[in-house]
Amino acid sequence: MKTTTLLAASLISLPALAEAPWGNADPEAGKTRHNESCVSCHARMYGGDGSKIYTRDGRMLSTQLELLQRTAACNAQMNSGWFPDEEAEVAAYLNQTYYHFKN
């Protein structure tokens, strides 16, 4: 019975994944989290405000899912302690601001 309930719940959420892997995450909350946790590291890596990490030639991300995975990897690497919904907020912000990936 639990398996059926979990399966039904996961199927209900599939349309949200079709929109973006981060669902309806709030990009404004992601902006705040990004500015608090990401900017200083990126500035050390690329100088200035660090936004070159997102706009440089040869950037390695090409899909929404890759962006979400990279956000999760940075979270783990830097031990930021974000929950998956917070990673999703940052990914939504980055997509809205820099990447503009479509579904």
N, C-alpha and C positions, 0 to 999 in steps of 0.2 A: 504494500500500500504506500509506504514512504517513497519507494522508487517511482511509482506512478505519479505521485504528487510532485516530486522533484522534476521529473520529465515534463510534466504539464507546465510547471512554472518556468522551466528553461525555454520551452516552445513559445510561451507567451512573450518572453523578452526578445525573441529573435527579430521582430520588426525593428526594434530600437537599434540592434546591431547593424541592420541594413542601412540605417541612416549614417552612423558613425560608430566606431568601436567604443567610443566614450559616451555613447547615448546622449542624454540631455545635460551633460556636465556644464557648469557655469564658467564660462571663460573669464569673467571678471574676478572670480575667486581664484582662478588659476593664475591670473596676472599678479595678484598679490603674493601668492605662494612662490611664483617664479621669481619675482623681484626680491623676496626675502631669502631664497635658498639657492638660486641658480646664477644670478648675475655676477656675483663676486668670483666664482670659479671660472665662468666663461670669460670674464675680463682678464683674469690671470692667463688664460690660455690664448686669447686672441687680442688682448689689449682694448683700450677704450671701454665701451659699454658691453662688449662681448657679443653683440648681435651678429658678428661675422660668422659665428658658429652656425647660424641659421641661413645665412645668405651667401656663403662662400661658394666658389666654383667647386664642383665635384662633391657637393654634399651627398651623403649616402642614403638619405631617406627619400622614399618615393611614393609611399602610401600612408593612409591614415593609421593602419595597423602598425606599420613600422615606427611611426611617430609615437604611438602609445607604448610600444615595446621599448623604445629608446628612453622615454620618460621614466618608465618603470626601472630600467637598468641604471639610469643616473640616480634615481632614488635609492636603489640598493647600494650602489657604489659609494655614494656620499653619506649613506646611513641617515637619510633625512627623516625617516620614520613616517612617511606618508602612507595612508591607506589607499587602496585601489581607486576609490572615488576621488581622492585628492590628486592622484596621478592623472586621472581622466580630466580633471579641471585644467591642469597645466597643459596637457596635450591639446585640449580644446582651445585654450588661449593661444598656444603656439601655432596651431593650424589657422586660426582666425587672423593672427597678426603676420605670420611669415610664410607659411606653406601653401595655404589655400587648396589643399587636396580635396578632390570631389569624392563621392561615394565610389 
